[in-house]
Amino acid sequence: MMNAAKTPDSSAYSFNHPNYRELEVRDHPDGFAIRLIEPDLSYAPASLAWLAQEEVGQHMGADFSDLSLEGEQRRLQEVIDSTDQYNWMIELDGNVIGNSCINSIEEQSKKYGCKAGSIAILIGDKNVWGKKIARYVNKAMIDWAFNEGGFDELYARIMEENISSMKSFAALGFELSDTEIESAHGKEMHWNHYKMTKDMWLNRSVV
């Protein structure tokens, strides 16, 4: 599914999200052309197709048993309208393959006493799993957050069985801060919480 490139410089989304801009991943070792672009309702069919596959959403801790195009359009509209999160769709060689975000900004900032947020990513296209795309997308997003977005701390919440995601965040320098057990959707979920501060990021070894 091809998607036309968007230019959010004067869009309502960028207006409502200070310092927001599209991002480019320039340093992937395989030379992939990766862009992080503005969310849009036109991507609802693609994201619906991802979430309809159980293995894609299995580590997100959400219930995707009742999916519909209308429901996914409503979810995307809520994402677009929310000023408590920054969202990007992930585009690889002209195709949208996933999404990434920094969310829960108000809650995390209040909790930690500084501008903070939770970072999350979904690579929905299984054909590109295992190619370290998430790591380099996260790197670009974190660079933006600490150098342009005004963030002081970022957190990641990862299911303990999601080994690949934990390795990816550890490779970026995130440190395990605590653990959590949650009961939701009829099951018990074990989460690991990871932390990155601006100072840690700016003083890290090059990834």
N, C-alpha and C positions, 0 to 999 in steps of 0.2 A: 504494500500500500504506500504510494508516494504521497508526500505532503509538501505543499508549497511553503517555502521559508517565510517566516513572519518577521516584521520589523516593529518591535514594541516601543520604540523610542518615544512616541507621542500617544501611546495607547492608554486606555482607562486603567489597565492593569498596572503598568509602570507608574502612572500618576498616583495610584493608591498604595504603591509599595515603594517607599523612598529608596533610591540608589539601585533599584532593580534594573538589570539588563540581561540580555542574552549572553551566554558564555560559550567559548570554544575550548575544546580539549586539544592541545597542540603537542602533547608529549607522550601519547600512548606508544609503547614500544613497537607495536605492529603498524603504526602509521594510520590508524583508523581516523576517518573524518567524523568527529563527534561534536555535536552542538547541543547546548541546552537552551531551549526555546520556550516562549511564552505558552502557558496552558490555554486551550481553546476547546469549545464544545465539539468542534469537528473531529476531535480525537476520541470521542466516546466509543465509536464502534471498535477501534483498536484496543482500548483499555478494557472494554467489556470482553473481548476475545481472550485477553490475557487472563483476566480474573476467573473466567469460566473454566480454566484448567486448574485442577486442584493443586498440582505441584507448584504452580506459580505463586499462589497466595498462601501456601501452607505455613509460612513463617511470619505472617503479618499479624496474627492474633485477632483477626476479624472474621465475621461470619459472611461468607459469600454464597450462601445456599440459595438466595432468592435474587437472582440477577435479571436485569432487563435493560434494554437500551434507554428507556425513559428514566429508570433509576440511576443509571450511570451518567446520564446527562445532568440529572439533578445534583449528583455528587460532584461532578466537575464544575457545575455552576457555583456550588458552595465553596469549592476550592478557589475559584476565580474571585468570588466576592469577599472572601475572608481576608482581613488585614492582619490576622494573627499568624500568618505563614507566608513564606516565599516558595513558589512552586515553579518547576521547569519540566517540560517534556524533554526526553532524551532522543535525539535524532542521530542516527548512524547512516551515513551515505544516503541521506535523503529520506530515510524511513524512520518513523517514530517507533522506538523499541521499548520504552519504559518511561518512568518519571522519577523525579527526585525533589526533595523539599526540606526546608527548615520550618518546623511547626511548633506549636505550643509555646510561642514566644512569651506571651503574657504570663502564663503559669510558671515557666522556667525562670524568667527574669525575677519574678516575685520570690520564688523559692530560693534563688542563689544570690539575690541582691545585686545583680548586674545584668546587662543585656545578654540573655542566653536563649537557646532554643534547642529543639531536638531534631537531629538530622535523620532522614529516612530515604531509602531508595528502593525502587522495584525495577528489575530488568524483566520485562514481560515476555520478550521474544526468547524462547528457549534455545533457538539456533545460535545465539551469541553468548550463552552461558559458558563460563570457564575461560573467558578471554580477557579478564581483568578490566572490563569496561566499568564496572561499578567503582573500583578503586580510583580510577582516573577521573571519573565523573565527580566522585566525592571530593577528590583533591581540588578540582576546579571550583566546586561550590564552597569548600572551606576557605580557599584563597580569597574568594569574593567576600565571604562572611567577615573575615578578620581584617581584610585590607580595605574593603569598601562598604560593607554592610553595617559596620559599627558594633559587631558582636564581640563579647568578651569571653564567652564559654559556649561550647557545643557539647551535646550529649547524644548518645546512641543507645537504643534499647533493642537487644537482640536475643532471640530465643536461643537457649543453650545448645539445641540440636542443630542450629544453623552454623555449622563449623566454618563454611566458606566465608560467610559474612564476618564472623569474628576474626578470622585470619586477615581479611581485607582491612578492617578497621585497625587491627593491631599493626599491620604493615604501615599504616599512615601515622602511627604514633599514639593512637588512643590508648588510654589506660583504664583497666577495670576499676570501677569505683564502688559498686555494690551489686547485690543480687536481689531478686524479687520472685515470689511465687504468687500467681494470680489464678483465680478460678473464673472462667468465662466460657460462654458457649458450650457448657456441659463438659468442660475438661479443665485439667490443671496445667498451667503453663509456667515454665521456669524461664526467667529472663535474666540476662546479664546486662548491667549498665556500664557504659564506657564514657569517658570524659576527655575533652580536649580544651585547653585554654589558649588564649591568643598568644601568650608568652611561650607556651609549649610549642605551638605551631611555628612561630616565627624563628624559634631557636632550634628546631629539629634538624636532623640530618636530612639531606635531600632524598625523597622517595624515588 
